[in-house]
Amino acid sequence: MPVPLLDLRAQYATIHDEVVGAMMRVVEDQAFILGPPVAQLEEAVAALSGTRFAIGCASGTDALLLALKALDIGPGDEVVTTPFTFFATAGTIHNVGARPVFADVDPDNFNMLPQAAAAAVTPATKAVMPVDLFGQMAPLDAISAAIPDLPMIEDAAQSIGATRDMGGRTVRAGEAATIGTFSFFPSKNLGGYGDGGMMVTQDETLATRLRRLRVHGGLKTYIHDEVGFNSRLDSLQAAVLLAKLPHLEKWSAARRRNADYYDQAFADLAEVRTPVIDPQNVSIYNQYTLRVRRRDELQAHLKAQGIGNSVYYPLPLHLQPCFAYLGYREGDFPESERAAREVISLPVYPELTDAQLDDVVNAVKEFYGD
Ligand SMILES: Cc1ncc(COP(=O)(O)O)c(C=O)c1O
């Protein structure tokens, strides 16, 4: 039986009435831009992430862009980040006119290595931008300890609801950074029916600045204190997200259950390494990512069997053609490059049935000759 990598229709079937009702209320209300559901969602996401403020915007990419702008990062500045992430992380640094400076990742969990980040800091560094990859938080505590004086933008696009134990305290994704950012891209654990994003912060001055930046830099109509952007969250998206939010914890728990099932099923395969979750972390498994030998052959085998899969990410950012000007070469970030050769993500979405899980397991085991 074919198993897709993600099945949004299966989720929609379970929440149809709530979501359609919420959308229709917006349609009846006709307040499409920054209407009441946006403020309600901001309040809910602030509570979820343990922050004082949350500001909705048009996408996870824009959330990063506005965060960089709010910290006055621009030409001549450097931002330290990871090369093993979705393109937007470094793309936004470039787009504010600053320079992405990469630091290699931990081979266990693919998140930024604190020592590597500290080594990448120069007098031009204005911020550090760790990514909470695949659903588990980066070691923000260790990164802050290694680089104590720099603002931190936490790219939590893939990790809303993830937590990390920091010295005995449970800290949520977005909570500990100067600005944390989320994406509501449909494939995320909390996904809208289109693009959407959010920024969270504990800092009131930054919150006001972010609110201003998303509406062309002016909070008073037709008065612009600075040049900002048109980056607003639609009321329709906010309504969908608000309807989905009460289910988020249950969905993330179901992803963890599916991950456990795979972990056990693959435990004795010599050529497969199951995901390593840092003992301080609780992952929300936005992706279930194996590290394997003969990755490309496995991928072809899964495809032939109808088992959805994807490689996040096949080419690290320091080797992307558009970043050739940065002067990096192959071999500069060996762990990111090795990860790009060895990773493969399998279906882990909450609605997977036992039969589907078994189909995925059997296809992988068949390939590795079990
Ligand atoms: C790590 C990371 N950063 C940024 C983004 C950008 O989010 P969006 O697609 O909502 O612009 C994504 C999502 O695709 C992501 O995975």
The ligand as an SDF file (V2000), in Angstrom:
LIG
                    3D

 16 16  0  0  0  0  0  0  0  0999 V2000
   14.1880   25.9670    9.2840 C   0  0  0  0  0  0  0  0  0  0  0  0
   13.2310   26.7950    8.4950 C   0  0  0  0  0  0  0  0  0  0  0  0
   13.3950   28.1290    8.4570 N   0  0  0  0  0  0  0  0  0  0  0  0
   12.5420   28.9080    7.7750 C   0  0  0  0  0  0  0  0  0  0  0  0
   11.4820   28.3970    7.0880 C   0  0  0  0  0  0  0  0  0  0  0  0
   10.6330   29.3130    6.2900 C   0  0  0  0  0  0  0  0  0  0  0  0
    9.2890   29.2340    6.5920 O   0  0  0  0  0  0  0  0  0  0  0  0
    8.1720   29.6070    5.4880 P   0  0  0  0  0  0  0  0  0  0  0  0
    8.1430   28.4780    4.5050 O   0  0  0  0  0  0  0  0  0  0  0  0
    6.9270   29.7110    6.2920 O   0  0  0  0  0  0  0  0  0  0  0  0
    8.5640   30.8930    4.8730 O   0  0  0  0  0  0  0  0  0  0  0  0
   11.2620   27.0080    7.0960 C   0  0  0  0  0  0  0  0  0  0  0  0
   10.0990   26.3890    6.4410 C   0  0  0  0  0  0  0  0  0  0  0  0
    9.8870   26.0460    5.3940 O   0  0  0  0  0  0  0  0  0  0  0  0
   12.1700   26.1740    7.8020 C   0  0  0  0  0  0  0  0  0  0  0  0
   12.0100   24.8610    7.8160 O   0  0  0  0  0  0  0  0  0  0  0  0
  1  2  1  0
  2  3  1  0
  2 15  2  0
  3  4  2  0
  4  5  1  0
  5  6  1  0
  5 12  2  0
  6  7  1  0
  7  8  1  0
  8  9  2  0
  8 10  1  0
  8 11  1  0
 12 13  1  0
 12 15  1  0
 13 14  2  0
 15 16  1  0
M  END
$$$$
